[in-house]
Amino acid sequence: MPHLPLTPYTRKVVDLTTQEADHFGHCYTGTEHVLLALAKEQDAIARAILREHSLDAVIIKQIEELFASTTHTAHPSNA
């Protein structure tokens, strides 16, 4: 399979996703981290779509608080 380079925007989202995982001390990057990254990214079309479906800053904060209250740093499938 050929290597497909990431666009600068995609690289930015990947970096933000990794930062989200690091922020919560997780040693894996999951879809929840992608969701948080996209929801916070000002230029993301996905952010607008999430907001259309009532995923706003309050819900994002609740997700963050849930992560902050977890003590597991292993991948959920390994727990």
N, C-alpha and C positions, 0 to 999 in steps of 0.2 A: 504494500500500500504506500503510495507516495506521501511524503511529508507536505502538509498544507500549512503555510505560514499563517500566523494569526495577524489580524488587522490591529492597528494601534488601539482601537476601541475595545476589541476583544481582549487584548493583552491587559488593558486597564481593568476590565471587569474581572478577569482571572486574578489579577493582583489584589483587587478589593475583596474578592472572595477569600483569598488566602489570609488577608488581614482580619477578616471576620472570624475565621477559624482560630487564628492566633489569639485574637482578643479574648476568646472564651477558653483558651488553653486546650483546644481540641487538636489532636494529632492526626486528624483526617479533615478532608474538605467534603462536605455533603451538600445536598440540595438546599438545606436550610441556610447554609452560608451564602450560596448563590442568590437565594431569595432576598436575604438581607442586603447583599451588595447591590443588587439591581434596584431594590426599593429605595436605597439611599442615593444612588447615582442620579445626579441632576439631569443628565442628558439622555437617560435611558428611555427608550420607547416603552420598555417593559414596565417602568415606573408608572407611566401614564395609564397603562392597561391595569396594573395592580390597583391604582387609585380609582379607576372606573368601577372596580369590583369591591370597593370599600376597604381596601388594604391601605390604611393610612399610618401616620407616625405613631398613633396610639397603639395600634396592633403591633407595629414593629417593635415598640418599646416593650410590650408584653412578651414578645418572642425573645427579645434580648434578656429580659428578667428571668424567663424560664431557663435559658442557657446558663445564665449566671448562677442559678440555683443548683445546677447539676454538678456532681462531683466527678463524674466519669470523664476521662480524657481518651479512652479507647474508642474505636469505631463501634457504633451501636451493634453491628452484627457480630462483633467479637465479645460483647458484654455477657 
